[in-house]
Amino acid sequence: MAHETKAYNNTSPEKPSALLTASEVAAWLRVSRAYVYTAARQGRLQSINFGKAVRFAPQDVEAFLRQNRG
């Protein structure tokens, strides 16, 4: 049975449904990876840690966007 994953690319109009890497979040928000990691470390952007790996749920990224909308 083949496992299908849907990768995020910044030309796709739909939001990703799987957990995202910092690079994917950075591409989505058009910011640096360092900014994503800093926001997560400061508790402003919710993250999920698996050992050294850090992942982000799309709904948490959307909540971050809503909270920081100017």
N, CA, C and O atoms as a Tinker XYZ file with bonds, in Angstrom:
   280  protein
     1  N      0.849000   -1.175000    0.000000    73     2
     2  CA     0.000000    0.000000    0.000000    64     1     3
     3  C      0.893000    1.236000    0.000000    63     2     4     5
     4  O      1.783000    1.362000    0.841000    81     3
     5  N      0.663000    2.122000   -0.914000    73     3     6
     6  CA     1.477000    3.327000   -1.049000    64     5     7
     7  C      1.015000    4.375000   -0.050000    63     6     8     9
     8  O     -0.181000    4.554000    0.181000    81     7
     9  N      1.969000    5.050000    0.527000    73     7    10
    10  CA     1.671000    6.132000    1.464000    64     9    11
    11  C      1.809000    7.449000    0.716000    63    10    12    13
    12  O      2.878000    7.757000    0.187000    81    11
    13  N      0.759000    8.208000    0.672000    73    11    14
    14  CA     0.776000    9.472000   -0.058000    64    13    15
    15  C      0.876000   10.625000    0.923000    63    14    16    17
    16  O      0.100000   10.709000    1.874000    81    15
    17  N      1.819000   11.502000    0.695000    73    15    18
    18  CA     1.930000   12.702000    1.506000    64    17    19
    19  C      1.772000   13.905000    0.600000    63    18    20    21
    20  O      2.116000   13.866000   -0.581000    81    19
    21  N      1.256000   14.955000    1.165000    73    19    22
    22  CA     1.061000   16.175000    0.395000    64    21    23
    23  C      2.033000   17.215000    0.914000    63    22    24    25
    24  O      1.882000   17.712000    2.030000    81    23
    25  N      3.001000   17.534000    0.131000    73    23    26
    26  CA     4.004000   18.514000    0.525000    64    25    27
    27  C      3.449000   19.918000    0.332000    63    26    28    29
    28  O      2.656000   20.167000   -0.576000    81    27
    29  N      3.872000   20.822000    1.192000    73    27    30
    30  CA     3.461000   22.211000    1.076000    64    29    31
    31  C      4.360000   22.913000    0.070000    63    30    32    33
    32  O      5.582000   22.771000    0.113000    81    31
    33  N      3.767000   23.646000   -0.806000    73    31    34
    34  CA     4.565000   24.554000   -1.633000    64    33    35
    35  C      3.854000   25.888000   -1.645000    63    34    36    37
    36  O      2.626000   25.951000   -1.575000    81    35
    37  N      4.627000   26.949000   -1.733000    73    35    38
    38  CA     4.040000   28.270000   -1.547000    64    37    39
    39  C      3.223000   28.753000   -2.735000    63    38    40    41
    40  O      2.763000   29.895000   -2.730000    81    39
    41  N      3.029000   27.922000   -3.749000    73    39    42
    42  CA     2.144000   28.303000   -4.849000    64    41    43
    43  C      0.763000   27.675000   -4.686000    63    42    44    45
    44  O     -0.164000   28.002000   -5.426000    81    43
    45  N      0.629000   26.775000   -3.716000    73    43    46
    46  CA    -0.644000   26.103000   -3.480000    64    45    47
    47  C     -1.594000   27.012000   -2.705000    63    46    48    49
    48  O     -1.206000   27.553000   -1.670000    81    47
    49  N     -2.838000   27.198000   -3.181000    73    47    50
    50  CA    -3.771000   28.069000   -2.474000    64    49    51
    51  C     -4.358000   27.429000   -1.225000    63    50    52    53
    52  O     -4.894000   28.131000   -0.368000    81    51
    53  N     -4.266000   26.107000   -1.106000    73    51    54
    54  CA    -4.847000   25.464000    0.062000    64    53    55
    55  C     -3.801000   25.280000    1.146000    63    54    56    57
    56  O     -2.609000   25.141000    0.875000    81    55
    57  N     -4.288000   25.282000    2.393000    73    55    58
    58  CA    -3.341000   25.143000    3.490000    64    57    59
    59  C     -2.917000   23.682000    3.631000    63    58    60    61
    60  O     -3.683000   22.779000    3.293000    81    59
    61  N     -1.717000   23.450000    4.121000    73    59    62
    62  CA    -1.249000   22.080000    4.318000    64    61    63
    63  C     -1.976000   21.437000    5.485000    63    62    64    65
    64  O     -2.425000   22.129000    6.398000    81    63
    65  N     -2.095000   20.115000    5.458000    73    63    66
    66  CA    -2.839000   19.428000    6.511000    64    65    67
    67  C     -1.945000   18.631000    7.443000    63    66    68    69
    68  O     -2.391000   18.244000    8.523000    81    67
    69  N     -0.701000   18.372000    7.069000    73    67    70
    70  CA     0.215000   17.605000    7.904000    64    69    71
    71  C      1.049000   18.555000    8.752000    63    70    72    73
    72  O      1.036000   19.766000    8.534000    81    71
    73  N      1.770000   18.005000    9.713000    73    71    74
    74  CA     2.683000   18.823000   10.500000    64    73    75
    75  C      3.753000   19.401000    9.589000    63    74    76    77
    76  O      4.201000   18.753000    8.642000    81    75
    77  N      4.151000   20.614000    9.884000    73    75    78
    78  CA     5.079000   21.350000    9.038000    64    77    79
    79  C      6.440000   21.491000    9.707000    63    78    80    81
    80  O      6.543000   21.530000   10.933000    81    79
    81  N      7.471000   21.565000    8.892000    73    79    82
    82  CA     8.808000   21.874000    9.384000    64    81    83
    83  C      8.944000   23.395000    9.504000    63    82    84    85
    84  O      8.102000   24.147000    9.014000    81    83
    85  N     10.010000   23.827000   10.160000    73    83    86
    86  CA    10.267000   25.266000   10.268000    64    85    87
    87  C     10.469000   25.882000    8.891000    63    86    88    89
    88  O     10.045000   27.011000    8.647000    81    87
    89  N     11.107000   25.152000    7.999000    73    87    90
    90  CA    11.319000   25.661000    6.635000    64    89    91
    91  C      9.996000   25.860000    5.908000    63    90    92    93
    92  O      9.819000   26.850000    5.199000    81    91
    93  N      9.071000   24.926000    6.080000    73    91    94
    94  CA     7.761000   25.044000    5.435000    64    93    95
    95  C      6.971000   26.210000    6.019000    63    94    96    97
    96  O      6.316000   26.946000    5.280000    81    95
    97  N      7.027000   26.384000    7.343000    73    95    98
    98  CA     6.341000   27.520000    7.975000    64    97    99
    99  C      6.965000   28.825000    7.493000    63    98   100   101
   100  O      6.251000   29.777000    7.178000    81    99
   101  N      8.280000   28.870000    7.435000    73    99   102
   102  CA     8.969000   30.075000    6.968000    64   101   103
   103  C      8.555000   30.429000    5.540000    63   102   104   105
   104  O      8.333000   31.598000    5.227000    81   103
   105  N      8.453000   29.420000    4.679000    73   103   106
   106  CA     8.022000   29.663000    3.297000    64   105   107
   107  C      6.585000   30.165000    3.264000    63   106   108   109
   108  O      6.259000   31.071000    2.498000    81   107
   109  N      5.728000   29.578000    4.094000    73   107   110
   110  CA     4.317000   29.971000    4.152000    64   109   111
   111  C      4.195000   31.430000    4.590000    63   110   112   113
   112  O      3.432000   32.200000    4.008000    81   111
   113  N      4.960000   31.804000    5.629000    73   111   114
   114  CA     4.872000   33.154000    6.177000    64   113   115
   115  C      5.803000   34.142000    5.484000    63   114   116   117
   116  O      5.712000   35.351000    5.697000    81   115
   117  N      6.705000   33.611000    4.650000    73   115   118
   118  CA     7.699000   34.417000    3.953000    64   117   119
   119  C      8.593000   35.170000    4.930000    63   118   120   121
   120  O      8.828000   36.373000    4.816000    81   119
   121  N      9.081000   34.388000    5.905000    73   119   122
   122  CA    10.040000   34.878000    6.887000    64   121   123
   123  C     11.200000   33.884000    6.944000    63   122   124   125
   124  O     11.169000   32.855000    6.268000    81   123
   125  N     12.208000   34.182000    7.736000    73   123   126
   126  CA    13.337000   33.265000    7.857000    64   125   127
   127  C     13.018000   32.115000    8.811000    63   126   128   129
   128  O     12.128000   32.210000    9.656000    81   127
   129  N     13.771000   31.028000    8.650000    73   127   130
   130  CA    13.640000   29.912000    9.592000    64   129   131
   131  C     13.992000   30.360000   11.001000    63   130   132   133
   132  O     13.370000   29.925000   11.969000    81   131
   133  N     14.991000   31.231000   11.115000    73   131   134
   134  CA    15.402000   31.733000   12.427000    64   133   135
   135  C     14.238000   32.436000   13.126000    63   134   136   137
   136  O     14.057000   32.281000   14.334000    81   135
   137  N     13.451000   33.206000   12.375000    73   135   138
   138  CA    12.284000   33.884000   12.949000    64   137   139
   139  C     11.278000   32.860000   13.471000    63   138   140   141
   140  O     10.719000   33.033000   14.554000    81   139
   141  N     11.047000   31.803000   12.708000    73   139   142
   142  CA    10.101000   30.758000   13.120000    64   141   143
   143  C     10.581000   30.107000   14.414000    63   142   144   145
   144  O      9.805000   29.951000   15.357000    81   143
   145  N     11.856000   29.728000   14.462000    73   143   146
   146  CA    12.398000   29.100000   15.670000    64   145   147
   147  C     12.355000   30.050000   16.863000    63   146   148   149
   148  O     12.058000   29.624000   17.980000    81   147
   149  N     12.646000   31.323000   16.643000    73   147   150
   150  CA    12.602000   32.301000   17.731000    64   149   151
   151  C     11.187000   32.460000   18.265000    63   150   152   153
   152  O     10.981000   32.478000   19.478000    81   151
   153  N     10.208000   32.576000   17.368000    73   151   154
   154  CA     8.808000   32.702000   17.790000    64   153   155
   155  C      8.369000   31.471000   18.582000    63   154   156   157
   156  O      7.632000   31.593000   19.560000    81   155
   157  N      8.815000   30.298000   18.166000    73   155   158
   158  CA     8.471000   29.063000   18.885000    64   157   159
   159  C      9.146000   29.041000   20.253000    63   158   160   161
   160  O      8.506000   28.714000   21.253000    81   159
   161  N     10.415000   29.382000   20.305000    73   159   162
   162  CA    11.158000   29.373000   21.564000    64   161   163
   163  C     10.565000   30.359000   22.563000    63   162   164   165
   164  O     10.549000   30.092000   23.765000    81   163
   165  N     10.077000   31.499000   22.073000    73   163   166
   166  CA     9.481000   32.522000   22.930000    64   165   167
   167  C      8.035000   32.194000   23.318000    63   166   168   169
   168  O      7.429000   32.906000   24.119000    81   167
   169  N      7.486000   31.114000   22.750000    73   167   170
   170  CA     6.122000   30.715000   23.072000    64   169   171
   171  C      5.055000   31.463000   22.296000    63   170   172   173
   172  O      3.868000   31.321000   22.587000    81   171
   173  N      5.457000   32.259000   21.312000    73   171   174
   174  CA     4.482000   32.996000   20.505000    64   173   175
   175  C      3.884000   32.145000   19.402000    63   174   176   177
   176  O      2.776000   32.414000   18.938000    81   175
   177  N      4.611000   31.118000   18.978000    73   175   178
   178  CA     4.154000   30.179000   17.954000    64   177   179
   179  C      4.233000   28.786000   18.548000    63   178   180   181
   180  O      5.318000   28.307000   18.876000    81   179
   181  N      3.093000   28.136000   18.687000    73   179   182
   182  CA     3.052000   26.793000   19.271000    64   181   183
   183  C      3.829000   25.824000   18.400000    63   182   184   185
   184  O      3.760000   25.880000   17.172000    81   183
   185  N      4.572000   24.931000   19.051000    73   183   186
   186  CA     5.334000   23.930000   18.322000    64   185   187
   187  C      5.208000   22.578000   19.006000    63   186   188   189
   188  O      4.798000   22.480000   20.162000    81   187
   189  N      5.567000   21.550000   18.273000    73   187   190
   190  CA     5.559000   20.178000   18.773000    64   189   191
   191  C      6.984000   19.669000   18.634000    63   190   192   193
   192  O      7.567000   19.709000   17.550000    81   191
   193  N      7.536000   19.193000   19.732000    73   191   194
   194  CA     8.923000   18.733000   19.735000    64   193   195
   195  C      8.985000   17.215000   19.812000    63   194   196   197
   196  O      8.344000   16.600000   20.664000    81   195
   197  N      9.756000   16.625000   18.922000    73   195   198
   198  CA    10.041000   15.197000   18.900000    64   197   199
   199  C     11.554000   15.067000   19.048000    63   198   200   201
   200  O     12.266000   15.028000   18.045000    81   199
   201  N     12.052000   15.002000   20.270000    73   199   202
   202  CA    13.496000   15.014000   20.462000    64   201   203
   203  C     14.035000   16.342000   19.971000    63   202   204   205
   204  O     13.643000   17.394000   20.478000    81   203
   205  N     14.931000   16.312000   18.987000    73   203   206
   206  CA    15.487000   17.543000   18.426000    64   205   207
   207  C     14.643000   18.096000   17.286000    63   206   208   209
   208  O     14.847000   19.233000   16.861000    81   207
   209  N     13.710000   17.316000   16.791000    73   207   210
   210  CA    12.867000   17.763000   15.683000    64   209   211
   211  C     11.742000   18.654000   16.203000    63   210   212   213
   212  O     11.130000   18.362000   17.231000    81   211
   213  N     11.481000   19.730000   15.489000    73   211   214
   214  CA    10.409000   20.658000   15.835000    64   213   215
   215  C      9.441000   20.697000   14.667000    63   214   216   217
   216  O      9.851000   20.858000   13.517000    81   215
   217  N      8.156000   20.551000   14.961000    73   215   218
   218  CA     7.122000   20.593000   13.919000    64   217   219
   219  C      6.018000   21.550000   14.355000    63   218   220   221
   220  O      5.884000   21.883000   15.533000    81   219
   221  N      5.237000   21.978000   13.379000    73   219   222
   222  CA     4.200000   22.967000   13.618000    64   221   223
   223  C      2.896000   22.497000   12.986000    63   222   224   225
   224  O      2.883000   22.044000   11.841000    81   223
   225  N      1.803000   22.605000   13.733000    73   223   226
   226  CA     0.482000   22.267000   13.202000    64   225   227
   227  C     -0.038000   23.473000   12.418000    63   226   228   229
   228  O      0.085000   24.608000   12.878000    81   227
   229  N     -0.615000   23.236000   11.242000    73   227   230
   230  CA    -1.129000   24.356000   10.438000    64   229   231
   231  C     -2.090000   25.263000   11.209000    63   230   232   233
   232  O     -2.061000   26.482000   11.037000    81   231
   233  N     -2.936000   24.681000   12.054000    73   231   234
   234  CA    -3.887000   25.505000   12.808000    64   233   235
   235  C     -3.172000   26.398000   13.819000    63   234   236   237
   236  O     -3.675000   27.474000   14.140000    81   235
   237  N     -2.008000   25.978000   14.330000    73   235   238
   238  CA    -1.234000   26.832000   15.232000    64   237   239
   239  C     -0.585000   27.984000   14.474000    63   238   240   241
   240  O     -0.472000   29.093000   14.996000    81   239
   241  N     -0.160000   27.719000   13.247000    73   239   242
   242  CA     0.409000   28.792000   12.417000    64   241   243
   243  C     -0.684000   29.806000   12.087000    63   242   244   245
   244  O     -0.436000   31.011000   12.112000    81   243
   245  N     -1.879000   29.334000   11.783000    73   243   246
   246  CA    -2.991000   30.242000   11.496000    64   245   247
   247  C     -3.349000   31.073000   12.725000    63   246   248   249
   248  O     -3.648000   32.261000   12.601000    81   247
   249  N     -3.321000   30.456000   13.920000    73   247   250
   250  CA    -3.595000   31.203000   15.157000    64   249   251
   251  C     -2.520000   32.275000   15.366000    63   250   252   253
   252  O     -2.831000   33.389000   15.786000    81   251
   253  N     -1.275000   31.949000   15.078000    73   251   254
   254  CA    -0.173000   32.921000   15.170000    64   253   255
   255  C     -0.439000   34.098000   14.235000    63   254   256   257
   256  O     -0.241000   35.253000   14.612000    81   255
   257  N     -0.884000   33.805000   13.027000    73   255   258
   258  CA    -1.196000   34.868000   12.067000    64   257   259
   259  C     -2.315000   35.767000   12.577000    63   258   260   261
   260  O     -2.223000   36.991000   12.482000    81   259
   261  N     -3.371000   35.164000   13.119000    73   259   262
   262  CA    -4.492000   35.952000   13.639000    64   261   263
   263  C     -4.033000   36.847000   14.788000    63   262   264   265
   264  O     -4.435000   38.008000   14.867000    81   263
   265  N     -3.190000   36.312000   15.684000    73   263   266
   266  CA    -2.726000   37.070000   16.844000    64   265   267
   267  C     -1.810000   38.215000   16.458000    63   266   268   269
   268  O     -1.728000   39.214000   17.172000    81   267
   269  N     -1.124000   38.080000   15.340000    73   267   270
   270  CA    -0.135000   39.079000   14.948000    64   269   271
   271  C     -0.578000   39.944000   13.785000    63   270   272   273
   272  O      0.223000   40.678000   13.207000    81   271
   273  N     -1.833000   39.858000   13.450000    73   271   274
   274  CA    -2.363000   40.678000   12.363000    64   273   275
   275  C     -2.409000   42.138000   12.826000    63   274   276   277
   276  O     -2.908000   42.447000   13.908000    81   275
   277  N     -1.887000   43.007000   11.997000    73   275   278
   278  CA    -1.783000   44.418000   12.394000    64   277   279
   279  C     -2.828000   45.286000   11.843000    63   278   280
   280  O     -2.838000   46.487000   12.110000    81   279
